[in-house]
Amino acid sequence: MQRLTIFAKGNADVRDSLLALIEDGVARWNGINVALATRQPGWRARVIHEVSARSDVLASADGAVPAGSATFASSLGAFAAERQCSPRLYAGEADVVVLSIQADVMNRLAVHRGDGRALYPHDLDNWPTEHRARFVRDYADAPPLDSDAAMQALARVVARLHEAGDPAILIYNMSPIVPWERIHCYAGVPETLAIRIRRFNLALVELSRLTGVSIVDVDAVVARGGADRLKLDAVSLTAEGCRLVAEEVVRILVALGRLPEATA
């Protein structure tokens, strides 16, 4: 059995499609190894998954966390400061690195008033009162990331990855189909989530042209299969959607020569 090591640095989109989609305690999709079993017999993937705060945090990740973040560590859950600021991605242990624009599109960060380090306060509204009060006292809101800044940060991530090794680098885009958006005239309408996603998707195309990274075209996968069938909400995919995205990842890895051509 031959093995490919995939480092998936992202949130629900990369986790659900490459590792597993768990709903109500049940695995609805068991990740890329299911796709490999049918399309690339004899190959398996070791998937390392870490959450992502945003690409600007990842670009400068050095393992140092914001001062005082340990005092509300339990409220951060899976988004522990150590994981957000982890430089493990650059250790050169992966054959394939998978990133995503989802965190850049969706996440709002805060900056420590003392040391200036950024942190993503996941699910802040549901934190215990004392943790939320401490956070608000010590951190200031940071503006959302625009598409140009996001691509500049991703370019720095790509450069650091190339310094550490020669992984194939794949980046998920997003489907801009947002169930609650039914707009027919945009006069006076501020940027919607769908428009924001489209801006990032287009910017990612330019990043691919400049750096040679591969785009996992989630937008096209959803468009071909039908958003009503493949999307659960604005960002989450069904098990079928996750399967199709994982198969697209396999297809790209074959095209890049990281997996052999399937034999009949």
Secondary structure, 3 states (H helix, E strand, C coil): CEEEEEEEECCHHHHHHHHCEEECCEEEECCHHHHHHHHCCCEEEEEEEECCCCHHHHHCCCCCCCCCHHHHHHHHHHHCHHHHCCCHHHHCCCCEEEEECHHHHHCCCEEECCCCCEECCCCHHHCCHHHHHHHHHHEEECCCCCHHHHHHHHHHHHHHHHHHCCCEEEEECCCCCCCCCCCCCCCCCCCCHHHHHHHHHHHHHHHHHHHCCEEECHHHHHHHHCHHHHECCCCCECHHHHHHHHHHHHHHHHHCCCCCCCCC
